[in-house]
Amino acid sequence: MDVIISKDYNEMSVYTAGIIAGFIRSKPDCVFGLATGSTPIGTYKELIRMHKEEGLDFSKVRTFNLDEYLGVGIDMKKPYHLDQSYARFMYEQLFRHINIKEENIRVPDGLTKDAEKYCQWYEDEIKKAGGIDLQLLGIGGDGHWAFNEPGSSLSSRTRVQELEKQTLDDNYESFYKNCGIDRSQMPHYAITMGVGTILDARNIIMIANGKKKAKVISQSIEGPVTTQITASALQLHKGNVTVVIDEDAASGLKNLEKYKRL
């Protein structure tokens, strides 16, 4: 596992985008796993800049997003701030700004009528694509990946997950607070890739910034592997793992000086 400590959020985002761009240049038809949330926005902005200014080509790239709220779907007729689907987030933050083909984009369908069947289809689509070459991950405030809440099996696959209070609170602040939706009206279930699905990726990048993430970063990297911190499964990955964090997120690491020397 490589731990990269950047001085701030912008440096972290630029470094992460550089890794992704390197994959695209070496394998133009690579398969990426993508994340939503506030943390990867800077990375996506840098990828957009590289596409527009440096010709970074996404025309053959294929993507699979980690998750989507159950009961929510993209609605382009709504103003952006009133459409809280993760599909719309990805469209606004990345997809509409680059030359990726629509048929190469996969975001879980929150409006599916048969969630169990759909989740198996999503797993099959990842396999059909040859697996994920590079998975981009954030980390929740309680140490979860995607919507794999504390207690999720580390071998879990794509499925429907009930959301915990902390996740609902965090997502309310990030996505719902400013759009006139009451906290009680938020979706309480989501479709998510499982921890086992994520670990199947050949390469993983996990990013985090801010002091609020310092404790869970330390638990994930240096603590025991546990279902209560699903991101700790990072330690079980058999391929290449890179953790890119800013100085604030790194402040809780016991081996901080060692990582700085690497």
Buried (B, 14 or more C-beta within 10 A) or exposed (E): EEBBBBEEBBBBBBBBBEBBBEBBEEEEEBBBBBBBBBBBBBBBBBBBBBBEEEEBBBEBBBBBBBBBBBBBBBEEEEEEEEBBBBBBBBBBBBBEBBBBEEEBBBBBBBBBEEBEEBBBBBBEEBEEBEEBBBBBBBBBEBBBBBBBBBEBBBEBBBBBBEBBEBBBBBBBEBBBEEEEBEEEEBBBBBBBBBBBBBBBBBBBBBBBBBEEBBBBBBBBBBBEEBBBBBBBBBBEBEEBBBBBBBBBBBBBBEEBEEBEEE
